[in-house]
Amino acid sequence: MRGWAWAKRLYLGLIFLFLYAPILVLVLYSFNYSRSRGNWAGFSLRWYGELFQDRAIMGALGNTVLIALVSALAAAVVGTIAAIGIYNSRGWRKNLLINVTYLPILNPDIVTGISLMLLFIALSFPRGLMSMIVAHITFGLPYVVISVLPKLAQLDPQIFDAALDLGAPPRQAYVKVILPQIMPGVFTGFLLAFTMSVDDFVVSFFVTGDGVSNLAIAIYSMARRGVNPKINAVLTLLFIAVAGGMYLIQRQLNKSAVEL
């Protein structure tokens, strides 16, 4: 049994090594003074200093965070309302709505990107920051819906009726009773939509306009001329921010679970 437990720990360790070794290499070389990845010239914050002086990268990073936050918040609100509507549907309508919700997730990104581009052109919708936000809301919605639906399914089916019997109006019953119960699912959907927005390149590439780019597009443009060490620096900062945010969120969720 001890040998089997050792083997399981080794297997788990190899999985985490496989997942995080590339990120650790990226973080390590962000502190390399040399531009060459094959030559370690000593520990330095050179590329972080140059990063904050690069207006193109900092502008793209600002656009990325702005687009991700706005689109994820909008997707969380609209997706939660949509999930409640789907959950309250019955019969073939409910099955149809669920299947339609899954389609954008299974759909290739290039199809979504070109479709949205053609839609914006047909509507004469100016392509730029606003078109990117609308596009990111579109592909972020399904992730919120599929995160909220399981939480709704776990609720006592009589809890909403009980709130109405106690005198709460329908809107107040949803806000005061239902929403707190499904909030973990809403938050999970928000995080998924935020992550997908930060990570997106294909859809953003087709719906953006002149002079507007997110971090993925900026990195793609820079990588065509060779990997710049400033890319390692900005991705390291992004990884630390996401990891720190996830730690704080998980800590808060654990605290809330203990209080309940």
VOVEX-796774 format. One record per residue (C-alpha): residue number from 1; x, y, z. Coordinates in steps of 0.5 Angstrom, whole numbers. Layout:
N
<r resi="NUM" xx="X" yy="Y" zz="Z"/>
...
//
This chain:
260
<r resi="1" xx="0" yy="0" zz="0"/>
<r resi="2" xx="6" yy="5" zz="2"/>
<r resi="3" xx="9" yy="3" zz="-5"/>
<r resi="4" xx="2" yy="5" zz="-9"/>
<r resi="5" xx="1" yy="11" zz="-5"/>
<r resi="6" xx="8" yy="13" zz="-7"/>
<r resi="7" xx="7" yy="12" zz="-14"/>
<r resi="8" xx="0" yy="16" zz="-14"/>
<r resi="9" xx="4" yy="22" zz="-11"/>
<r resi="10" xx="10" yy="21" zz="-16"/>
<r resi="11" xx="4" yy="21" zz="-22"/>
<r resi="12" xx="1" yy="27" zz="-19"/>
<r resi="13" xx="8" yy="31" zz="-19"/>
<r resi="14" xx="9" yy="29" zz="-26"/>
<r resi="15" xx="2" yy="32" zz="-28"/>
<r resi="16" xx="4" yy="39" zz="-24"/>
<r resi="17" xx="11" yy="39" zz="-27"/>
<r resi="18" xx="8" yy="38" zz="-34"/>
<r resi="19" xx="3" yy="43" zz="-33"/>
<r resi="20" xx="7" yy="49" zz="-30"/>
<r resi="21" xx="14" yy="47" zz="-32"/>
<r resi="22" xx="13" yy="52" zz="-39"/>
<r resi="23" xx="10" yy="57" zz="-34"/>
<r resi="24" xx="16" yy="57" zz="-29"/>
<r resi="25" xx="21" yy="57" zz="-35"/>
<r resi="26" xx="17" yy="64" zz="-38"/>
<r resi="27" xx="18" yy="67" zz="-31"/>
<r resi="28" xx="25" yy="65" zz="-30"/>
<r resi="29" xx="27" yy="68" zz="-37"/>
<r resi="30" xx="23" yy="74" zz="-35"/>
<r resi="31" xx="29" yy="76" zz="-30"/>
<r resi="32" xx="35" yy="74" zz="-35"/>
<r resi="33" xx="39" yy="80" zz="-37"/>
<r resi="34" xx="40" yy="77" zz="-44"/>
<r resi="35" xx="36" yy="78" zz="-50"/>
<r resi="36" xx="38" yy="71" zz="-52"/>
<r resi="37" xx="34" yy="65" zz="-49"/>
<r resi="38" xx="40" yy="60" zz="-49"/>
<r resi="39" xx="44" yy="65" zz="-45"/>
<r resi="40" xx="43" yy="66" zz="-38"/>
<r resi="41" xx="47" yy="73" zz="-37"/>
<r resi="42" xx="45" yy="74" zz="-29"/>
<r resi="43" xx="39" yy="76" zz="-25"/>
<r resi="44" xx="36" yy="83" zz="-28"/>
<r resi="45" xx="29" yy="87" zz="-28"/>
<r resi="46" xx="31" yy="90" zz="-34"/>
<r resi="47" xx="25" yy="87" zz="-38"/>
<r resi="48" xx="20" yy="90" zz="-33"/>
<r resi="49" xx="23" yy="97" zz="-33"/>
<r resi="50" xx="23" yy="97" zz="-41"/>
<r resi="51" xx="16" yy="94" zz="-41"/>
<r resi="52" xx="13" yy="99" zz="-37"/>
<r resi="53" xx="16" yy="104" zz="-42"/>
<r resi="54" xx="13" yy="101" zz="-48"/>
<r resi="55" xx="7" yy="105" zz="-49"/>
<r resi="56" xx="4" yy="99" zz="-54"/>
<r resi="57" xx="4" yy="94" zz="-50"/>
<r resi="58" xx="2" yy="98" zz="-44"/>
<r resi="59" xx="-4" yy="100" zz="-48"/>
<r resi="60" xx="-6" yy="93" zz="-50"/>
<r resi="61" xx="-5" yy="91" zz="-43"/>
<r resi="62" xx="-10" yy="96" zz="-41"/>
<r resi="63" xx="-15" yy="94" zz="-47"/>
<r resi="64" xx="-15" yy="87" zz="-45"/>
<r resi="65" xx="-16" yy="88" zz="-38"/>
<r resi="66" xx="-22" yy="93" zz="-39"/>
<r resi="67" xx="-25" yy="89" zz="-45"/>
<r resi="68" xx="-25" yy="83" zz="-40"/>
<r resi="69" xx="-28" yy="86" zz="-34"/>
<r resi="70" xx="-33" yy="89" zz="-38"/>
<r resi="71" xx="-35" yy="83" zz="-42"/>
<r resi="72" xx="-35" yy="79" zz="-36"/>
<r resi="73" xx="-39" yy="83" zz="-32"/>
<r resi="74" xx="-44" yy="84" zz="-38"/>
<r resi="75" xx="-44" yy="76" zz="-39"/>
<r resi="76" xx="-45" yy="75" zz="-32"/>
<r resi="77" xx="-51" yy="79" zz="-31"/>
<r resi="78" xx="-54" yy="77" zz="-38"/>
<r resi="79" xx="-52" yy="70" zz="-37"/>
<r resi="80" xx="-55" yy="69" zz="-30"/>
<r resi="81" xx="-62" yy="72" zz="-33"/>
<r resi="82" xx="-62" yy="67" zz="-39"/>
<r resi="83" xx="-60" yy="61" zz="-34"/>
<r resi="84" xx="-66" yy="62" zz="-30"/>
<r resi="85" xx="-70" yy="63" zz="-36"/>
<r resi="86" xx="-68" yy="56" zz="-39"/>
<r resi="87" xx="-68" yy="53" zz="-32"/>
<r resi="88" xx="-76" yy="55" zz="-32"/>
<r resi="89" xx="-77" yy="53" zz="-39"/>
<r resi="90" xx="-80" yy="46" zz="-40"/>
<r resi="91" xx="-80" yy="40" zz="-45"/>
<r resi="92" xx="-77" yy="41" zz="-52"/>
<r resi="93" xx="-76" yy="48" zz="-51"/>
<r resi="94" xx="-71" yy="47" zz="-45"/>
<r resi="95" xx="-67" yy="42" zz="-49"/>
<r resi="96" xx="-67" yy="46" zz="-55"/>
<r resi="97" xx="-65" yy="52" zz="-51"/>
<r resi="98" xx="-59" yy="48" zz="-47"/>
<r resi="99" xx="-57" yy="45" zz="-54"/>
<r resi="100" xx="-57" yy="52" zz="-57"/>
<r resi="101" xx="-53" yy="55" zz="-51"/>
<r resi="102" xx="-47" yy="49" zz="-52"/>
<r resi="103" xx="-46" yy="51" zz="-60"/>
<r resi="104" xx="-42" yy="57" zz="-59"/>
<r resi="105" xx="-37" yy="53" zz="-54"/>
<r resi="106" xx="-37" yy="48" zz="-59"/>
<r resi="107" xx="-36" yy="52" zz="-65"/>
<r resi="108" xx="-29" yy="54" zz="-68"/>
<r resi="109" xx="-27" yy="61" zz="-66"/>
<r resi="110" xx="-25" yy="62" zz="-73"/>
<r resi="111" xx="-32" yy="61" zz="-75"/>
<r resi="112" xx="-35" yy="66" zz="-69"/>
<r resi="113" xx="-30" yy="71" zz="-71"/>
<r resi="114" xx="-31" yy="71" zz="-78"/>
<r resi="115" xx="-39" yy="71" zz="-77"/>
<r resi="116" xx="-39" yy="77" zz="-72"/>
<r resi="117" xx="-34" yy="81" zz="-77"/>
<r resi="118" xx="-39" yy="80" zz="-82"/>
<r resi="119" xx="-45" yy="82" zz="-78"/>
<r resi="120" xx="-41" yy="88" zz="-76"/>
<r resi="121" xx="-40" yy="90" zz="-83"/>
<r resi="122" xx="-47" yy="89" zz="-85"/>
<r resi="123" xx="-50" yy="93" zz="-79"/>
<r resi="124" xx="-45" yy="98" zz="-81"/>
<r resi="125" xx="-42" yy="98" zz="-73"/>
<r resi="126" xx="-36" yy="101" zz="-72"/>
<r resi="127" xx="-30" yy="96" zz="-71"/>
<r resi="128" xx="-26" yy="98" zz="-65"/>
<r resi="129" xx="-26" yy="97" zz="-57"/>
<r resi="130" xx="-34" yy="97" zz="-57"/>
<r resi="131" xx="-34" yy="91" zz="-62"/>
<r resi="132" xx="-29" yy="87" zz="-59"/>
<r resi="133" xx="-33" yy="88" zz="-52"/>
<r resi="134" xx="-39" yy="86" zz="-56"/>
<r resi="135" xx="-36" yy="80" zz="-59"/>
<r resi="136" xx="-33" yy="78" zz="-52"/>
<r resi="137" xx="-40" yy="78" zz="-49"/>
<r resi="138" xx="-42" yy="74" zz="-54"/>
<r resi="139" xx="-37" yy="68" zz="-53"/>
<r resi="140" xx="-37" yy="69" zz="-46"/>
<r resi="141" xx="-45" yy="68" zz="-45"/>
<r resi="142" xx="-45" yy="61" zz="-45"/>
<r resi="143" xx="-40" yy="60" zz="-40"/>
<r resi="144" xx="-44" yy="63" zz="-35"/>
<r resi="145" xx="-50" yy="60" zz="-37"/>
<r resi="146" xx="-47" yy="53" zz="-36"/>
<r resi="147" xx="-44" yy="55" zz="-30"/>
<r resi="148" xx="-51" yy="57" zz="-27"/>
<r resi="149" xx="-55" yy="52" zz="-29"/>
<r resi="150" xx="-52" yy="46" zz="-24"/>
<r resi="151" xx="-53" yy="51" zz="-18"/>
<r resi="152" xx="-60" yy="52" zz="-20"/>
<r resi="153" xx="-61" yy="45" zz="-21"/>
<r resi="154" xx="-59" yy="44" zz="-14"/>
<r resi="155" xx="-64" yy="49" zz="-11"/>
<r resi="156" xx="-70" yy="46" zz="-7"/>
<r resi="157" xx="-76" yy="47" zz="-12"/>
<r resi="158" xx="-80" yy="50" zz="-7"/>
<r resi="159" xx="-75" yy="55" zz="-4"/>
<r resi="160" xx="-78" yy="61" zz="-9"/>
<r resi="161" xx="-85" yy="59" zz="-8"/>
<r resi="162" xx="-84" yy="59" zz="0"/>
<r resi="163" xx="-81" yy="66" zz="-1"/>
<r resi="164" xx="-87" yy="69" zz="-5"/>
<r resi="165" xx="-92" yy="66" zz="0"/>
<r resi="166" xx="-88" yy="70" zz="6"/>
<r resi="167" xx="-90" yy="76" zz="2"/>
<r resi="168" xx="-84" yy="77" zz="-2"/>
<r resi="169" xx="-85" yy="80" zz="-10"/>
<r resi="170" xx="-82" yy="76" zz="-15"/>
<r resi="171" xx="-76" yy="80" zz="-17"/>
<r resi="172" xx="-74" yy="81" zz="-9"/>
<r resi="173" xx="-75" yy="73" zz="-8"/>
<r resi="174" xx="-70" yy="72" zz="-14"/>
<r resi="175" xx="-65" yy="78" zz="-11"/>
<r resi="176" xx="-66" yy="76" zz="-4"/>
<r resi="177" xx="-67" yy="68" zz="-4"/>
<r resi="178" xx="-65" yy="65" zz="-11"/>
<r resi="179" xx="-59" yy="70" zz="-13"/>
<r resi="180" xx="-55" yy="68" zz="-6"/>
<r resi="181" xx="-56" yy="61" zz="-7"/>
<r resi="182" xx="-53" yy="61" zz="-14"/>
<r resi="183" xx="-47" yy="66" zz="-13"/>
<r resi="184" xx="-42" yy="61" zz="-13"/>
<r resi="185" xx="-44" yy="59" zz="-20"/>
<r resi="186" xx="-45" yy="66" zz="-23"/>
<r resi="187" xx="-38" yy="68" zz="-20"/>
<r resi="188" xx="-35" yy="61" zz="-23"/>
<r resi="189" xx="-38" yy="64" zz="-30"/>
<r resi="190" xx="-35" yy="71" zz="-29"/>
<r resi="191" xx="-28" yy="68" zz="-28"/>
<r resi="192" xx="-29" yy="63" zz="-34"/>
<r resi="193" xx="-31" yy="69" zz="-39"/>
<r resi="194" xx="-26" yy="73" zz="-36"/>
<r resi="195" xx="-20" yy="68" zz="-37"/>
<r resi="196" xx="-23" yy="67" zz="-44"/>
<r resi="197" xx="-23" yy="74" zz="-46"/>
<r resi="198" xx="-16" yy="75" zz="-44"/>
<r resi="199" xx="-14" yy="69" zz="-47"/>
<r resi="200" xx="-18" yy="70" zz="-54"/>
<r resi="201" xx="-14" yy="72" zz="-60"/>
<r resi="202" xx="-18" yy="69" zz="-66"/>
<r resi="203" xx="-25" yy="73" zz="-65"/>
<r resi="204" xx="-21" yy="79" zz="-63"/>
<r resi="205" xx="-17" yy="79" zz="-69"/>
<r resi="206" xx="-23" yy="79" zz="-74"/>
<r resi="207" xx="-27" yy="84" zz="-70"/>
<r resi="208" xx="-22" yy="89" zz="-68"/>
<r resi="209" xx="-21" yy="96" zz="-72"/>
<r resi="210" xx="-15" yy="100" zz="-73"/>
<r resi="211" xx="-11" yy="102" zz="-67"/>
<r resi="212" xx="-14" yy="98" zz="-62"/>
<r resi="213" xx="-11" yy="91" zz="-60"/>
<r resi="214" xx="-11" yy="87" zz="-54"/>
<r resi="215" xx="-5" yy="83" zz="-51"/>
<r resi="216" xx="-6" yy="77" zz="-55"/>
<r resi="217" xx="-6" yy="81" zz="-62"/>
<r resi="218" xx="0" yy="85" zz="-59"/>
<r resi="219" xx="4" yy="79" zz="-57"/>
<r resi="220" xx="2" yy="76" zz="-64"/>
<r resi="221" xx="5" yy="82" zz="-68"/>
<r resi="222" xx="11" yy="82" zz="-64"/>
<r resi="223" xx="13" yy="75" zz="-64"/>
<r resi="224" xx="13" yy="75" zz="-72"/>
<r resi="225" xx="19" yy="79" zz="-71"/>
<r resi="226" xx="22" yy="74" zz="-66"/>
<r resi="227" xx="20" yy="73" zz="-58"/>
<r resi="228" xx="22" yy="79" zz="-54"/>
<r resi="229" xx="24" yy="78" zz="-47"/>
<r resi="230" xx="18" yy="84" zz="-45"/>
<r resi="231" xx="13" yy="79" zz="-47"/>
<r resi="232" xx="16" yy="74" zz="-42"/>
<r resi="233" xx="15" yy="80" zz="-37"/>
<r resi="234" xx="8" yy="82" zz="-38"/>
<r resi="235" xx="6" yy="75" zz="-38"/>
<r resi="236" xx="9" yy="73" zz="-32"/>
<r resi="237" xx="6" yy="79" zz="-29"/>
<r resi="238" xx="-1" yy="77" zz="-32"/>
<r resi="239" xx="0" yy="70" zz="-29"/>
<r resi="240" xx="2" yy="73" zz="-22"/>
<r resi="241" xx="-4" yy="77" zz="-22"/>
<r resi="242" xx="-9" yy="71" zz="-24"/>
<r resi="243" xx="-6" yy="67" zz="-19"/>
<r resi="244" xx="-6" yy="72" zz="-13"/>
<r resi="245" xx="-14" yy="73" zz="-15"/>
<r resi="246" xx="-15" yy="66" zz="-15"/>
<r resi="247" xx="-12" yy="65" zz="-8"/>
<r resi="248" xx="-16" yy="71" zz="-5"/>
<r resi="249" xx="-23" yy="68" zz="-9"/>
<r resi="250" xx="-22" yy="61" zz="-6"/>
<r resi="251" xx="-20" yy="64" zz="1"/>
<r resi="252" xx="-26" yy="68" zz="1"/>
<r resi="253" xx="-31" yy="62" zz="-2"/>
<r resi="254" xx="-28" yy="58" zz="4"/>
<r resi="255" xx="-29" yy="63" zz="9"/>
<r resi="256" xx="-36" yy="64" zz="7"/>
<r resi="257" xx="-37" yy="56" zz="7"/>
<r resi="258" xx="-35" yy="56" zz="14"/>
<r resi="259" xx="-40" yy="62" zz="16"/>
<r resi="260" xx="-46" yy="58" zz="13"/>
//
